[in-house]
Amino acid sequence: MAAFMFATGIENSIPTIKGGRVRVDEMASCGHYRHWRTDFELVEELGIHFLRYGPPLHTTFRAPDRYDWEFADETFGNLFERELIPIVDLCHFGVPDWMGNFQNPDFPRLFASYARSFAARFPWVQLYTPVNEMFICALFSAKYGWWNEELQSDEAFVTALKNIVKANVLAMSAILEVRPDAIFIQGHSNEATKIIRTIRQMMPGNVTLLGFDQMTTAKFIEESGGPKNLEGMLIRSGFLGELSADPRLKQFAIAYRAKYPNADLLLPMVQYAGMEVLFEALRLAGDNLSREGIRDAFYKVKNFPTILGPVTVQPDGETMSIVNILKMEGGKQVIVKENY
Protein backbone atom coordinates (compact mmCIF):
# COMPACT_ATOMS: atom_id res chain seq x y z
CA MET A 1 0.00 0.00 0.00
CA ALA A 2 1.31 3.45 -0.91
CA ALA A 3 2.11 5.93 1.85
CA PHE A 4 -0.21 8.52 0.32
CA MET A 5 -2.97 7.97 -2.21
CA PHE A 6 -3.77 10.64 -4.79
CA ALA A 7 -6.75 9.35 -6.75
CA THR A 8 -8.99 10.29 -9.61
CA GLY A 9 -12.25 8.63 -10.60
CA ILE A 10 -14.64 7.71 -13.38
CA GLU A 11 -18.27 8.46 -12.57
CA ASN A 12 -20.52 5.38 -12.51
CA SER A 13 -23.75 6.78 -11.10
CA ILE A 14 -26.98 5.29 -12.46
CA PRO A 15 -30.08 6.99 -10.95
CA THR A 16 -33.45 6.80 -12.69
CA ILE A 17 -35.73 9.79 -13.35
CA LYS A 18 -39.17 10.43 -14.83
CA GLY A 19 -40.88 7.74 -12.84
CA GLY A 20 -38.14 5.20 -13.51
CA ARG A 21 -38.54 5.43 -17.27
CA VAL A 22 -35.16 7.09 -17.88
CA ARG A 23 -31.83 5.77 -16.62
CA VAL A 24 -29.09 8.41 -16.22
CA ASP A 25 -26.00 6.29 -16.85
CA GLU A 26 -22.95 8.52 -16.51
CA MET A 27 -20.58 5.95 -18.00
CA ALA A 28 -22.73 5.91 -21.13
CA SER A 29 -22.95 9.72 -21.16
CA CYS A 30 -19.19 10.19 -21.10
CA GLY A 31 -18.48 7.42 -23.61
CA HIS A 32 -16.63 5.20 -21.15
CA TYR A 33 -18.16 1.96 -22.46
CA ARG A 34 -16.54 2.69 -25.84
CA HIS A 35 -13.35 4.35 -24.66
CA TRP A 36 -12.49 2.70 -21.35
CA ARG A 37 -9.01 1.70 -22.53
CA THR A 38 -8.27 5.30 -23.48
CA ASP A 39 -9.64 6.48 -20.13
CA PHE A 40 -7.27 4.16 -18.29
CA GLU A 41 -4.37 5.31 -20.48
CA LEU A 42 -5.16 8.91 -19.55
CA VAL A 43 -5.08 8.01 -15.86
CA GLU A 44 -1.60 6.57 -16.40
CA GLU A 45 -0.50 9.66 -18.32
CA LEU A 46 -1.45 11.77 -15.30
CA GLY A 47 0.87 9.64 -13.19
CA ILE A 48 -2.00 8.59 -10.92
CA HIS A 49 -2.01 5.06 -9.51
CA PHE A 50 -5.37 5.00 -7.69
CA LEU A 51 -8.73 5.10 -9.44
CA ARG A 52 -12.19 5.39 -7.89
CA TYR A 53 -14.06 3.00 -10.14
CA GLY A 54 -16.80 0.40 -10.21
CA PRO A 55 -18.83 -1.77 -12.58
CA PRO A 56 -22.27 -0.51 -13.63
CA LEU A 57 -24.54 -2.12 -11.05
CA HIS A 58 -27.69 -2.13 -13.18
CA THR A 59 -26.14 -4.16 -16.02
CA THR A 60 -23.92 -6.36 -13.84
CA PHE A 61 -26.42 -7.45 -11.18
CA ARG A 62 -29.03 -9.07 -13.41
CA ALA A 63 -31.16 -10.90 -10.79
CA PRO A 64 -30.71 -12.51 -7.37
CA ASP A 65 -27.49 -14.56 -7.54
CA ARG A 66 -27.18 -13.89 -11.28
CA TYR A 67 -24.42 -11.64 -12.60
CA ASP A 68 -23.02 -10.51 -15.93
CA TRP A 69 -19.31 -10.00 -15.31
CA GLU A 70 -18.25 -9.52 -18.93
CA PHE A 71 -17.54 -5.77 -18.75
CA ALA A 72 -16.09 -5.99 -15.24
CA ASP A 73 -13.77 -8.84 -16.27
CA GLU A 74 -12.43 -6.75 -19.15
CA THR A 75 -11.99 -3.51 -17.25
CA PHE A 76 -10.72 -4.85 -13.95
CA GLY A 77 -8.45 -7.26 -15.76
CA ASN A 78 -6.98 -4.30 -17.60
CA LEU A 79 -6.59 -2.30 -14.39
CA PHE A 80 -4.72 -5.24 -12.87
CA GLU A 81 -2.39 -5.45 -15.88
CA ARG A 82 -1.69 -1.71 -15.71
CA GLU A 83 -1.12 -1.92 -11.92
CA LEU A 84 -3.78 0.75 -11.39
CA ILE A 85 -5.31 0.27 -7.95
CA PRO A 86 -9.10 0.63 -7.87
CA ILE A 87 -11.16 2.04 -5.03
CA VAL A 88 -14.23 0.04 -5.93
CA ASP A 89 -17.54 1.90 -5.96
CA LEU A 90 -20.20 -0.83 -5.99
CA CYS A 91 -23.41 1.25 -5.76
CA HIS A 92 -23.59 4.82 -6.97
CA PHE A 93 -27.01 6.50 -6.70
CA GLY A 94 -29.09 3.69 -8.21
CA VAL A 95 -30.12 0.05 -8.32
CA PRO A 96 -31.13 -2.33 -11.16
CA ASP A 97 -34.65 -2.04 -12.54
CA TRP A 98 -35.68 -5.44 -11.16
CA MET A 99 -34.80 -4.30 -7.63
CA GLY A 100 -37.03 -1.23 -7.74
CA ASN A 101 -35.49 1.48 -5.58
CA PHE A 102 -34.12 2.22 -2.12
CA GLN A 103 -37.51 1.65 -0.46
CA ASN A 104 -37.07 -2.07 -1.12
CA PRO A 105 -36.40 -3.80 2.23
CA ASP A 106 -34.59 -6.60 0.39
CA PHE A 107 -31.97 -4.22 -1.01
CA PRO A 108 -29.46 -4.65 1.88
CA ARG A 109 -29.49 -8.45 1.70
CA LEU A 110 -29.34 -8.54 -2.10
CA PHE A 111 -26.58 -5.96 -2.31
CA ALA A 112 -24.48 -7.81 0.28
CA SER A 113 -24.63 -10.94 -1.87
CA TYR A 114 -23.48 -8.90 -4.87
CA ALA A 115 -20.59 -7.41 -2.87
CA ARG A 116 -19.50 -10.87 -1.71
CA SER A 117 -19.61 -12.21 -5.27
CA PHE A 118 -17.58 -9.27 -6.58
CA ALA A 119 -14.93 -9.72 -3.88
CA ALA A 120 -14.71 -13.43 -4.63
CA ARG A 121 -14.31 -12.81 -8.37
CA PHE A 122 -11.68 -10.09 -7.89
CA PRO A 123 -9.81 -11.16 -4.74
CA TRP A 124 -6.89 -8.85 -5.49
CA VAL A 125 -9.08 -5.78 -4.85
CA GLN A 126 -8.58 -4.33 -1.36
CA LEU A 127 -10.08 -0.83 -1.38
CA TYR A 128 -13.85 -0.34 -1.38
CA THR A 129 -16.60 2.24 -1.11
CA PRO A 130 -19.57 -0.15 -1.03
CA VAL A 131 -22.27 2.54 -1.30
CA ASN A 132 -21.37 6.03 -2.47
CA GLU A 133 -22.58 9.12 -0.54
CA MET A 134 -25.37 7.43 1.37
CA PHE A 135 -26.94 10.54 2.86
CA ILE A 136 -27.07 12.36 -0.48
CA CYS A 137 -28.49 9.27 -2.19
CA ALA A 138 -31.35 8.99 0.32
CA LEU A 139 -31.94 12.75 0.37
CA PHE A 140 -32.21 13.17 -3.39
CA SER A 141 -34.19 9.95 -3.88
CA ALA A 142 -36.74 10.09 -1.08
CA LYS A 143 -36.84 13.62 0.40
CA TYR A 144 -36.30 15.94 -2.56
CA GLY A 145 -37.88 13.51 -5.02
CA TRP A 146 -35.34 14.06 -7.78
CA TRP A 147 -34.21 10.46 -8.41
CA ASN A 148 -35.16 6.82 -8.17
CA GLU A 149 -38.31 6.49 -6.01
CA GLU A 150 -38.91 10.26 -6.42
CA LEU A 151 -40.66 10.52 -3.05
CA GLN A 152 -40.88 13.57 -0.80
CA SER A 153 -41.58 12.55 2.77
CA ASP A 154 -39.73 12.04 6.04
CA GLU A 155 -40.89 8.43 6.17
CA ALA A 156 -39.54 7.67 2.70
CA PHE A 157 -36.25 9.45 3.45
CA VAL A 158 -35.71 7.55 6.71
CA THR A 159 -36.60 4.26 4.99
CA ALA A 160 -34.14 4.89 2.17
CA LEU A 161 -31.37 5.95 4.54
CA LYS A 162 -31.95 2.92 6.78
CA ASN A 163 -31.82 0.53 3.84
CA ILE A 164 -28.79 2.19 2.27
CA VAL A 165 -26.72 2.25 5.48
CA LYS A 166 -27.67 -1.34 6.29
CA ALA A 167 -26.71 -2.37 2.76
CA ASN A 168 -23.32 -0.68 3.14
CA VAL A 169 -22.57 -2.38 6.46
CA LEU A 170 -23.74 -5.81 5.30
CA ALA A 171 -21.64 -5.40 2.16
CA MET A 172 -18.59 -4.56 4.27
CA SER A 173 -19.14 -7.69 6.33
CA ALA A 174 -19.56 -9.80 3.18
CA ILE A 175 -16.38 -8.40 1.61
CA LEU A 176 -14.42 -9.05 4.81
CA GLU A 177 -15.44 -12.70 4.67
CA VAL A 178 -13.57 -12.93 1.37
CA ARG A 179 -10.88 -10.33 1.94
CA PRO A 180 -10.21 -9.93 5.70
CA ASP A 181 -7.75 -7.06 5.14
CA ALA A 182 -10.15 -5.00 2.99
CA ILE A 183 -10.09 -1.26 3.62
CA PHE A 184 -13.23 0.85 3.32
CA ILE A 185 -13.04 4.45 2.14
CA GLN A 186 -16.37 6.15 2.79
CA GLY A 187 -17.87 9.47 1.75
CA HIS A 188 -18.60 12.74 3.50
CA SER A 189 -18.05 13.39 7.20
CA ASN A 190 -21.71 14.27 7.86
CA GLU A 191 -22.64 10.67 7.08
CA ALA A 192 -19.45 9.08 8.35
CA THR A 193 -20.52 9.39 12.01
CA LYS A 194 -23.64 7.34 11.29
CA ILE A 195 -21.64 4.79 9.33
CA ILE A 196 -19.07 4.41 12.11
CA ARG A 197 -21.72 3.92 14.81
CA THR A 198 -23.50 1.32 12.70
CA ILE A 199 -20.27 -0.52 11.88
CA ARG A 200 -19.31 -0.79 15.54
CA GLN A 201 -22.80 -2.02 16.47
CA MET A 202 -23.03 -4.65 13.75
CA MET A 203 -19.34 -5.60 13.40
CA PRO A 204 -17.62 -5.05 16.75
CA GLY A 205 -14.43 -6.71 15.57
CA ASN A 206 -11.39 -5.05 14.06
CA VAL A 207 -12.38 -3.15 10.91
CA THR A 208 -9.81 -0.78 9.42
CA LEU A 209 -11.26 2.69 8.85
CA LEU A 210 -9.60 5.54 6.96
CA GLY A 211 -10.36 9.14 7.81
CA PHE A 212 -9.19 12.70 7.36
CA ASP A 213 -8.44 15.64 9.62
CA GLN A 214 -12.05 16.82 10.05
CA MET A 215 -12.73 13.50 11.78
CA THR A 216 -10.53 14.55 14.71
CA THR A 217 -12.80 17.27 16.06
CA ALA A 218 -14.53 16.80 19.42
CA LYS A 219 -17.94 17.08 17.74
CA PHE A 220 -17.16 14.35 15.22
CA ILE A 221 -15.82 12.04 17.92
CA GLU A 222 -18.91 12.63 20.04
CA GLU A 223 -21.36 11.98 17.18
CA SER A 224 -19.43 8.83 16.22
CA GLY A 225 -20.20 7.35 19.63
CA GLY A 226 -17.04 8.33 21.44
CA PRO A 227 -13.33 7.51 21.14
CA LYS A 228 -13.89 3.74 21.44
CA ASN A 229 -15.68 3.71 18.08
CA LEU A 230 -12.72 5.38 16.38
CA GLU A 231 -10.07 3.12 17.91
CA GLY A 232 -7.51 2.13 15.28
CA MET A 233 -8.72 4.57 12.61
CA LEU A 234 -5.96 5.88 10.35
CA ILE A 235 -6.22 9.59 9.59
CA ARG A 236 -4.69 11.51 6.70
CA SER A 237 -3.95 15.02 7.89
CA GLY A 238 -2.20 18.04 6.46
CA PHE A 239 -0.98 19.05 9.90
CA LEU A 240 -0.18 17.62 13.30
CA GLY A 241 -2.02 20.18 15.39
CA GLU A 242 -1.06 20.02 19.04
CA LEU A 243 1.14 16.99 18.37
CA SER A 244 3.56 19.18 16.43
CA ALA A 245 6.95 20.07 17.85
CA ASP A 246 6.87 23.41 16.00
CA PRO A 247 7.16 26.14 18.67
CA ARG A 248 5.08 28.58 16.58
CA LEU A 249 2.17 26.15 16.44
CA LYS A 250 2.47 25.38 20.14
CA GLN A 251 2.42 29.10 20.89
CA PHE A 252 -0.68 29.56 18.71
CA ALA A 253 -2.43 26.59 20.35
CA ILE A 254 -1.71 27.85 23.89
CA ALA A 255 -2.93 31.37 23.07
CA TYR A 256 -6.09 30.12 21.33
CA ARG A 257 -6.90 27.66 24.10
CA ALA A 258 -6.52 30.40 26.68
CA LYS A 259 -9.18 32.49 24.94
CA TYR A 260 -11.45 29.68 23.68
CA PRO A 261 -10.91 26.70 26.02
CA ASN A 262 -13.75 24.57 24.62
CA ALA A 263 -13.22 25.17 20.90
CA ASP A 264 -11.57 22.84 18.42
CA LEU A 265 -8.27 23.99 16.97
CA LEU A 266 -8.75 22.51 13.51
CA LEU A 267 -10.36 25.38 11.61
CA PRO A 268 -8.55 28.18 13.48
CA MET A 269 -5.19 26.63 12.61
CA VAL A 270 -6.13 26.22 8.96
CA GLN A 271 -7.50 29.76 8.77
CA TYR A 272 -4.43 31.22 10.45
CA ALA A 273 -2.11 29.39 8.05
CA GLY A 274 -4.25 30.63 5.16
CA MET A 275 -3.82 34.21 6.32
CA GLU A 276 -0.07 33.67 6.56
CA VAL A 277 -0.04 32.61 2.91
CA LEU A 278 -2.20 35.63 1.98
CA PHE A 279 0.14 38.07 3.69
CA GLU A 280 3.13 36.46 1.99
CA ALA A 281 1.42 36.89 -1.39
CA LEU A 282 0.74 40.55 -0.60
CA ARG A 283 4.39 41.00 0.32
CA LEU A 284 5.48 39.40 -2.95
CA ALA A 285 3.02 41.58 -4.90
CA GLY A 286 4.80 44.70 -3.69
CA ASP A 287 3.18 47.83 -5.10
CA ASN A 288 1.10 45.90 -7.63
CA LEU A 289 -2.01 45.31 -5.53
CA SER A 290 -4.35 44.92 -8.46
CA ARG A 291 -6.47 41.78 -8.69
CA GLU A 292 -4.11 40.33 -11.28
CA GLY A 293 -1.03 41.36 -9.32
CA ILE A 294 -2.18 39.60 -6.15
CA ARG A 295 -3.22 36.52 -8.14
CA ASP A 296 0.19 36.30 -9.82
CA ALA A 297 1.91 36.80 -6.48
CA PHE A 298 0.12 33.76 -5.04
CA TYR A 299 1.82 31.61 -7.70
CA LYS A 300 5.18 32.80 -6.39
CA VAL A 301 4.57 31.35 -2.92
CA LYS A 302 7.04 28.47 -2.73
CA ASN A 303 7.84 26.35 0.31
CA PHE A 304 6.58 29.14 2.56
CA PRO A 305 6.70 28.25 6.28
CA THR A 306 3.31 28.44 8.00
CA ILE A 307 2.27 27.20 11.44
CA LEU A 308 1.11 24.01 9.69
CA GLY A 309 4.30 23.48 7.73
CA PRO A 310 5.66 24.62 4.34
CA VAL A 311 3.12 25.53 1.64
CA THR A 312 3.63 25.89 -2.11
CA VAL A 313 1.01 27.33 -4.47
CA GLN A 314 1.08 25.34 -7.71
CA PRO A 315 0.43 26.68 -11.23
CA ASP A 316 -3.17 25.42 -11.14
CA GLY A 317 -3.84 27.37 -7.95
CA GLU A 318 -3.89 24.33 -5.66
CA THR A 319 -1.65 24.31 -2.60
CA MET A 320 0.89 21.61 -1.90
CA SER A 321 1.78 20.89 1.70
CA ILE A 322 3.03 18.05 3.86
CA VAL A 323 0.92 15.01 4.68
CA ASN A 324 0.90 13.16 7.98
CA ILE A 325 -0.66 9.86 8.99
CA LEU A 326 -2.18 9.67 12.46
CA LYS A 327 -3.88 6.85 14.34
CA MET A 328 -6.52 6.87 17.04
CA GLU A 329 -5.25 4.93 20.06
CA GLY A 330 -6.85 5.00 23.48
CA GLY A 331 -8.93 8.04 22.58
CA LYS A 332 -5.91 10.04 21.45
CA GLN A 333 -4.13 10.73 18.18
CA VAL A 334 -0.65 9.31 17.75
CA ILE A 335 1.77 9.93 14.90
CA VAL A 336 2.30 7.01 12.51
CA LYS A 337 4.22 8.86 9.81
CA GLU A 338 5.23 12.50 9.69
CA ASN A 339 6.04 14.82 6.79
CA TYR A 340 5.42 12.75 3.66
C-alpha positions in Angstrom: 0.0 0.0 0.0 1.3 3.4 -0.9 2.1 5.9 1.8 -0.2 8.5 0.3 -3.0 8.0 -2.2 -3.8 10.6 -4.8 -6.7 9.3 -6.7 -9.0 10.3 -9.6 -12.2 8.6 -10.6 -14.6 7.7 -13.4 -18.3 8.5 -12.6 -20.5 5.4 -12.5 -23.8 6.8 -11.1 -27.0 5.3 -12.5 -30.1 7.0 -11.0 -33.4 6.8 -12.7 -35.7 9.8 -13.4 -39.2 10.4 -14.8 -40.9 7.7 -12.8 -38.1 5.2 -13.5 -38.5 5.4 -17.3 -35.2 7.1 -17.9 -31.8 5.8 -16.6 -29.1 8.4 -16.2 -26.0 6.3 -16.9 -23.0 8.5 -16.5 -20.6 5.9 -18.0 -22.7 5.9 -21.1 -23.0 9.7 -21.2 -19.2 10.2 -21.1 -18.5 7.4 -23.6 -16.6 5.2 -21.1 -18.2 2.0 -22.5 -16.5 2.7 -25.8 -13.3 4.3 -24.7 -12.5 2.7 -21.3 -9.0 1.7 -22.5 -8.3 5.3 -23.5 -9.6 6.5 -20.1 -7.3 4.2 -18.3 -4.4 5.3 -20.5 -5.2 8.9 -19.5 -5.1 8.0 -15.9 -1.6 6.6 -16.4 -0.5 9.7 -18.3 -1.5 11.8 -15.3 0.9 9.6 -13.2 -2.0 8.6 -10.9 -2.0 5.1 -9.5 -5.4 5.0 -7.7 -8.7 5.1 -9.4 -12.2 5.4 -7.9 -14.1 3.0 -10.1 -16.8 0.4 -10.2 -18.8 -1.8 -12.6 -22.3 -0.5 -13.6 -24.5 -2.1 -11.1 -27.7 -2.1 -13.2 -26.1 -4.2 -16.0 -23.9 -6.4 -13.8 -26.4 -7.5 -11.2 -29.0 -9.1 -13.4 -31.2 -10.9 -10.8 -30.7 -12.5 -7.4 -27.5 -14.6 -7.5 -27.2 -13.9 -11.3 -24.4 -11.6 -12.6 -23.0 -10.5 -15.9 -19.3 -10.0 -15.3 -18.3 -9.5 -18.9 -17.5 -5.8 -18.7 -16.1 -6.0 -15.2 -13.8 -8.8 -16.3 -12.4 -6.8 -19.2 -12.0 -3.5 -17.3 -10.7 -4.8 -13.9 -8.5 -7.3 -15.8 -7.0 -4.3 -17.6 -6.6 -2.3 -14.4 -4.7 -5.2 -12.9 -2.4 -5.5 -15.9 -1.7 -1.7 -15.7 -1.1 -1.9 -11.9 -3.8 0.7 -11.4 -5.3 0.3 -8.0 -9.1 0.6 -7.9 -11.2 2.0 -5.0 -14.2 0.0 -5.9 -17.5 1.9 -6.0 -20.2 -0.8 -6.0 -23.4 1.2 -5.8 -23.6 4.8 -7.0 -27.0 6.5 -6.7 -29.1 3.7 -8.2 -30.1 0.0 -8.3 -31.1 -2.3 -11.2 -34.7 -2.0 -12.5 -35.7 -5.4 -11.2 -34.8 -4.3 -7.6 -37.0 -1.2 -7.7 -35.5 1.5 -5.6 -34.1 2.2 -2.1 -37.5 1.7 -0.5 -37.1 -2.1 -1.1 -36.4 -3.8 2.2 -34.6 -6.6 0.4 -32.0 -4.2 -1.0 -29.5 -4.7 1.9 -29.5 -8.5 1.7 -29.3 -8.5 -2.1 -26.6 -6.0 -2.3 -24.5 -7.8 0.3 -24.6 -10.9 -1.9 -23.5 -8.9 -4.9 -20.6 -7.4 -2.9 -19.5 -10.9 -1.7 -19.6 -12.2 -5.3 -17.6 -9.3 -6.6 -14.9 -9.7 -3.9 -14.7 -13.4 -4.6 -14.3 -12.8 -8.4 -11.7 -10.1 -7.9 -9.8 -11.2 -4.7 -6.9 -8.9 -5.5 -9.1 -5.8 -4.9 -8.6 -4.3 -1.4 -10.1 -0.8 -1.4 -13.9 -0.3 -1.4 -16.6 2.2 -1.1 -19.6 -0.2 -1.0 -22.3 2.5 -1.3 -21.4 6.0 -2.5 -22.6 9.1 -0.5 -25.4 7.4 1.4 -26.9 10.5 2.9 -27.1 12.4 -0.5 -28.5 9.3 -2.2 -31.3 9.0 0.3 -31.9 12.7 0.4 -32.2 13.2 -3.4 -34.2 9.9 -3.9 -36.7 10.1 -1.1 -36.8 13.6 0.4 -36.3 15.9 -2.6 -37.9 13.5 -5.0 -35.3 14.1 -7.8 -34.2 10.5 -8.4 -35.2 6.8 -8.2 -38.3 6.5 -6.0 -38.9 10.3 -6.4 -40.7 10.5 -3.0 -40.9 13.6 -0.8 -41.6 12.5 2.8 -39.7 12.0 6.0 -40.9 8.4 6.2 -39.5 7.7 2.7 -36.3 9.4 3.4 -35.7 7.5 6.7 -36.6 4.3 5.0 -34.1 4.9 2.2 -31.4 5.9 4.5 -32.0 2.9 6.8 -31.8 0.5 3.8 -28.8 2.2 2.3 -26.7 2.3 5.5 -27.7 -1.3 6.3 -26.7 -2.4 2.8 -23.3 -0.7 3.1 -22.6 -2.4 6.5 -23.7 -5.8 5.3 -21.6 -5.4 2.2 -18.6 -4.6 4.3 -19.1 -7.7 6.3 -19.6 -9.8 3.2 -16.4 -8.4 1.6 -14.4 -9.0 4.8 -15.4 -12.7 4.7 -13.6 -12.9 1.4 -10.9 -10.3 1.9 -10.2 -9.9 5.7 -7.8 -7.1 5.1 -10.1 -5.0 3.0 -10.1 -1.3 3.6 -13.2 0.9 3.3 -13.0 4.5 2.1 -16.4 6.1 2.8 -17.9 9.5 1.8 -18.6 12.7 3.5 -18.0 13.4 7.2 -21.7 14.3 7.9 -22.6 10.7 7.1 -19.4 9.1 8.3 -20.5 9.4 12.0 -23.6 7.3 11.3 -21.6 4.8 9.3 -19.1 4.4 12.1 -21.7 3.9 14.8 -23.5 1.3 12.7 -20.3 -0.5 11.9 -19.3 -0.8 15.5 -22.8 -2.0 16.5 -23.0 -4.7 13.7 -19.3 -5.6 13.4 -17.6 -5.0 16.8 -14.4 -6.7 15.6 -11.4 -5.1 14.1 -12.4 -3.1 10.9 -9.8 -0.8 9.4 -11.3 2.7 8.9 -9.6 5.5 7.0 -10.4 9.1 7.8 -9.2 12.7 7.4 -8.4 15.6 9.6 -12.0 16.8 10.0 -12.7 13.5 11.8 -10.5 14.5 14.7 -12.8 17.3 16.1 -14.5 16.8 19.4 -17.9 17.1 17.7 -17.2 14.4 15.2 -15.8 12.0 17.9 -18.9 12.6 20.0 -21.4 12.0 17.2 -19.4 8.8 16.2 -20.2 7.4 19.6 -17.0 8.3 21.4 -13.3 7.5 21.1 -13.9 3.7 21.4 -15.7 3.7 18.1 -12.7 5.4 16.4 -10.1 3.1 17.9 -7.5 2.1 15.3 -8.7 4.6 12.6 -6.0 5.9 10.3 -6.2 9.6 9.6 -4.7 11.5 6.7 -4.0 15.0 7.9 -2.2 18.0 6.5 -1.0 19.0 9.9 -0.2 17.6 13.3 -2.0 20.2 15.4 -1.1 20.0 19.0 1.1 17.0 18.4 3.6 19.2 16.4 6.9 20.1 17.8 6.9 23.4 16.0 7.2 26.1 18.7 5.1 28.6 16.6 2.2 26.1 16.4 2.5 25.4 20.1 2.4 29.1 20.9 -0.7 29.6 18.7 -2.4 26.6 20.3 -1.7 27.9 23.9 -2.9 31.4 23.1 -6.1 30.1 21.3 -6.9 27.7 24.1 -6.5 30.4 26.7 -9.2 32.5 24.9 -11.4 29.7 23.7 -10.9 26.7 26.0 -13.8 24.6 24.6 -13.2 25.2 20.9 -11.6 22.8 18.4 -8.3 24.0 17.0 -8.8 22.5 13.5 -10.4 25.4 11.6 -8.5 28.2 13.5 -5.2 26.6 12.6 -6.1 26.2 9.0 -7.5 29.8 8.8 -4.4 31.2 10.5 -2.1 29.4 8.1 -4.3 30.6 5.2 -3.8 34.2 6.3 -0.1 33.7 6.6 0.0 32.6 2.9 -2.2 35.6 2.0 0.1 38.1 3.7 3.1 36.5 2.0 1.4 36.9 -1.4 0.7 40.5 -0.6 4.4 41.0 0.3 5.5 39.4 -3.0 3.0 41.6 -4.9 4.8 44.7 -3.7 3.2 47.8 -5.1 1.1 45.9 -7.6 -2.0 45.3 -5.5 -4.3 44.9 -8.5 -6.5 41.8 -8.7 -4.1 40.3 -11.3 -1.0 41.4 -9.3 -2.2 39.6 -6.2 -3.2 36.5 -8.1 0.2 36.3 -9.8 1.9 36.8 -6.5 0.1 33.8 -5.0 1.8 31.6 -7.7 5.2 32.8 -6.4 4.6 31.4 -2.9 7.0 28.5 -2.7 7.8 26.4 0.3 6.6 29.1 2.6 6.7 28.2 6.3 3.3 28.4 8.0 2.3 27.2 11.4 1.1 24.0 9.7 4.3 23.5 7.7 5.7 24.6 4.3 3.1 25.5 1.6 3.6 25.9 -2.1 1.0 27.3 -4.5 1.1 25.3 -7.7 0.4 26.7 -11.2 -3.2 25.4 -11.1 -3.8 27.4 -7.9 -3.9 24.3 -5.7 -1.7 24.3 -2.6 0.9 21.6 -1.9 1.8 20.9 1.7 3.0 18.1 3.9 0.9 15.0 4.7 0.9 13.2 8.0 -0.7 9.9 9.0 -2.2 9.7 12.5 -3.9 6.8 14.3 -6.5 6.9 17.0 -5.3 4.9 20.1 -6.8 5.0 23.5 -8.9 8.0 22.6 -5.9 10.0 21.4 -4.1 10.7 18.2 -0.6 9.3 17.8 1.8 9.9 14.9 2.3 7.0 12.5 4.2 8.9 9.8 5.2 12.5 9.7 6.0 14.8 6.8 5.4 12.7 3.7 
